[in-house]
Amino acid sequence: MNAQAQAQAQTQTQTTPRPAFGSVLADTMAVATFRNGQWSDHEFRRTGSIELSPAAHVLHYASTCFEGFKAYKWADGSVNVFRMGSHIERMCQSARALAMAEPDADQLEAMVLGVIDRVRGQVPEAPGALYMRPILFGTTPNIGAAAHPPTELMLLVLASPVWDYFAGGVKALRIHVETEATRCASHLGVVKTGGNYAAAMGPTLAAKQKFGVDQVLFCPGGEVQETGAANFLLIRDGKILTRSLDSTFLHGVTRDSLLRMAPSLGYEVEERVFTVEEMLEWVKDGEAALSGTAAVLAGVGTLVRDAREHRVGSGDVGPHTRRLRATLVGIQQGEIPDTHGWLHRV
């Protein structure tokens, strides 16, 4: 290939849009089932459709929970999965909260690692990653079981090659502050179940249409909680403030990772209940950000409350947000030493 052709190919690669996050699946998945009080051996099969009764418990009574985390290809060619154990632990907790049989943690780990090993050639180069999605759901074929947990379950582990979340450039988010509606039932906020995301969908879509925002920050009773799909942090020189853990919102692993590494970067971490009024005062000269697996840490530029816009700091993604995100991404991608034992080489 001559220089002109190489340049054209490079330009085409750079300008070709990547598939939407999660829209592409790797070619292998893992499957296990629960029947008669025990888990089957798992198997690896080609990713494809599954057979499910129209009376399956999950379709009628939302008996389902899932996880989402990433494996990264490092410069040396190895593949390393980030905080797998924490996500497996949280999935078992979600299953208990929904009265479903817990996955066997060792088996689920073997399923995750087995899928990654079989599709390692499909893991994108950095800043891309392989997004892992274990999902557990009730398959008991009984439409009369509204008051009973499922006795039959299926556990799947899917993998999805994903690319740089900020491929189009880092953009400060617009967030609507919602002080009346709740994201989900207060005792289930800690559970990673599809119903919680469905519950947040209506208020989020309404706010997008009315205010042109990206997300909704749920603040029932005037106390700051989280958005429909991410935890919320306030950041400034030497300090991070975030809601203390309770059952009303998801205990994010990315949030936990940021808070654990923050002291080594000179930040004091404060976890407590705080109000919308305190938040609006903070952002006059501080920063706000959303944390989650997909974007890691995304800066907030504008908060919209009662149709009034409040600029967050300069209105752009702040330097502390950029620094914290870059540090965590550096650990995930093997560019900064992992002193916490968060990575597992596959």
N, C-alpha and C positions, 0 to 999 in steps of 0.2 A: 504494500500500500504506500503510495507516495505521500509527501507532506500535505498536499492539498486535500487528499482523500481522508487522511488522518484527522485534519482539522475539521472537515465536514462531519465526520463520524462523531468527534468529540462534541461539536456543537449540537448535533442531533440528540446525543445522549443527555446533554445538559438541559435541552429544551423540551424533551419528551416528558409529559407529565407522569408522575408515579401513580400507581393505583392507590385508591383511597385506603386509609388505615383499616386493616382487618378484612379487606375485601378479597384478598388472595390467601388461599390455604396451601400449606405444604402438602406433599403427596402421601404422607403417612400419618395415621392417627392411632391411638391406643384405646382399647375398649375393655371394660369389665362390667359384670352384672352382679346384682345382689338378689338372691332368691332363697327361700327356705332358711333364712337367718344367717346366711354366709355369703361371702364374696367368691366369685369364680376366679380362676386364673385369668390374667389379662392376656390380650392378644394384640398384635400389631397388624393393621390392615390398611389397604389403600383408602385414602380419604374419599368418602362418598356418602350417599344417602343411608339412613338407618330406617328399619321398619318399626313403626310405632302404632299401637292401637289408637283409634279415635277416642277411646274411653280412657286413655292414659291419664293418670292422676295429675301430672304436670300441666296438661292442657286445660284442666278444669279448675284446679285448686292451687296452681302456681308453686308446686313443690320443686323448687330448683335453687341452686346456688352455684357460684362459679368463682374463678380467680383469674388474674391477669398479671403476668410478669415477663421478663425478657431474658434472652440469652444473647451474648455479644461475641462477634468474631474479633479477636485481637490481631495486632500487627504480626504476631508470630504464627498466625493461622489457627490457633486454638480457639475453642468455643467455651465460653464461661457464662453460667447462669447466675443471675443476681437474686439473692435472698429467697431462694426456693423454699427453704425450711419454714420461713415466716409465713409464706403464702399457703403452704400446705397446712400449717397449724391453724391459720385463719379459716381455711375451707372446712376443716373438721369442726371448728367452732360454729360456723354457719350451719352446717348439717345438724348439729345438736340443737341449735336454736329453732330450726324448722322441723324438729322431731323426725329427722331422717337418719337412717343408719350411717354412721361415719365411715368414710373411706379408711382403709388401712393405710397409715402414713407411709410405711415402707413400700407398700405396693404402689401407691401414687407416685412416690419418688422414682421408683423403677420405671413406671410408665412415662413420666416426664423425660427422664434421662434417655430412655430407649427411643422415644420419638426424636429427640434432639440428635442422637447419634445417627439415626437412620436418614435424617434430612440435613445433616451438617453442610452438605454441598449447596443447600438452598438458603443458608444464613447470609444475609447481605453484609457487605463490608460496612465498617463504621462510616457515617453515623447511623446506619441502619441497624436492625436487630431482628431476632426471631422472637415474635410475641407468642407466649404460651398461654393457652386457654383451657384449663381443666373445667369441666362442667358436670354436675351431678343432678339427676332429675328422677322423679317418680314415674314408673311405668305401669304400676298396678292398673289393670283395666276394669275400673269400677267407678261409674259416674255417681254412685250413691255414697261415696266415701268422703264427703265434705268434712265430717267430724273425726276422720281417722287418718293417720299418716300412711304414706305408701309402704307396702311390704315388699315391693319389687322396685329396683332402681337400676339405672344405667350410669356408668361413669365413663366419660370420654376425655381424652387429652388431644386437643387440636393445636396446631402450630401455624403461624401466619408470618411470612416475611414482611417486615414493615421498614419504611425508609424514614429519613429525617423528618420529624414532626414539623420542623420550622423550615422546610425546604423553600418555601416562598418568602422567607425572611421573618425574623422575629417581629411580632406585632403586639403592642399593648392591648389588652382586652378591655371591652366595655361590659360592665357587670351591673345588673339591676338588683337593688336591695329590696327584698321581699320580707315584710315584717308581719304578715298575717298567715299566709299559707305555710304549711310544713312540707318538708321534702317527702316524708313517709311517716308511718306509725312510729311513735317515739321509741318503743321498745325494740324495733327492728332496724333502726338506723345503723347499728353496728354490724348487721348481716349483709353480706354481698349477694343479694338476690335480685333477680330481674324485676320483680314487682316494685322495688324501690325506684328503679330507673323509670319505669312506666309511670309511677305516681308523680315524678318530677317533670315528666314530658309536657303535660298541659300547661302549667305555669311558665315553663321555659319557652315554649313556642309562642305563647301569648305575649310574653315580655319581648321576645325577639321582634315580633310584628309591631308592637306598640312603640318600643323604645330603641330598636335597632341594636340590641345588645348581643353579646356572645353567650352569656350564661346568667343564671339567677343565683344570687347569694341568699340562702334561706336564713332568716333571722326572726323566728317566731317569738312574739312577745318582746321584740327589740333586742334579743340576745343573739350575737353573731354565731352561726353554726358552720355550714359548708354549702357548696354549690351542689347541683344535681349529680356531678361526677368527679368532684375534686375537693380536697381539703383546702382551707384558707389560712394564710399566714400574713401577719403584719411584720415588716422588717424596717430597721433603721440602724444607724451607727451603733454597733455593739449590742444590739438587742433584737430578739425575735419574740413575738407574742402570738399565741394561737390558743384556740379553745381547749380546755382540759377535757380529757377523755371521759365519755359517758356513753350510754346506750343509744343516744339519739343520732349519732353520725358515725360514719365508717372510720375505723382506726387504720389509716392508710400506712402502708409499708414505706412509701416514698416520704411521707411526712415524718415517720419515725427515723428514717435514714438521715434526713436533713437535720433533725433536732439532735441526733446523736453526734453528728460530725461538727455541728455549729460551734461548740465550745473551743475546739482546736483552731477555729478560724477567728476567735475573739468575740463570739456572740454569746450573750447571756440569754438563756431560753426561759420564758415564762409561759406556763400553761394555766389558764384560768378562764372563767366566764368574763366576757366583756360586751359592752353594748354598742349599738349602732352609733350613738353619739360619740363614744370614745373612739371608735374606728374613724369617723369622719374628721375628728380632731387630729388623730394620728397622721392621716394621709395628706394633711396640708403640707407637711415637709418630709414625710416618710414614704415607705413603699408598701405595696400589697401584692400578693402572688397566690396562685393556685398550684397545688402540688398533686401529682398523680403519675401513674406509670407511663402513660403515653407521652406527655410533654415534659415530664420531670418537674420543672418549675416554670410557670408562665406568668409574666408580669401583668398587672392590672394598671391601666392608664386612666380609666374613668369609672366612677361609681354613680349610678343613677338612682336617686331616691325621690319618690313623689314627683316624677317628671323633671326634677332639678338635677343638673349634672355637677358632680364634684370631681375636680381633677385630682389624680393621685400623684403627688410630687410634681415632677416636670411634665407628666402626661405620657412619658415614654417608659420603657422597661428600665428599671433602676439599676445602678451599679451593684448593689448588694444582691439583688435577684440574679443578675448575670453571674456574679462571682460564685454564689452558692450552687447554681445550676451547673456551671462549668466544672466545679470541683467534684460534684457527684457523678456527672457524666464521665469525667476523667477517671474516677475509680472504676466505674462500670466498664469502660473501654480499655482498662489496663494501662492507662497513661500515668496514673497516680497510684501509689501503693495502697493496697487494701489492708488497713491495720485493724479492721473490725471482723474479719473472717466472713465477709458477706458473699464471696464468690465461690462457685463450685465448678471446677474444670471438668468438662465432659469428654 
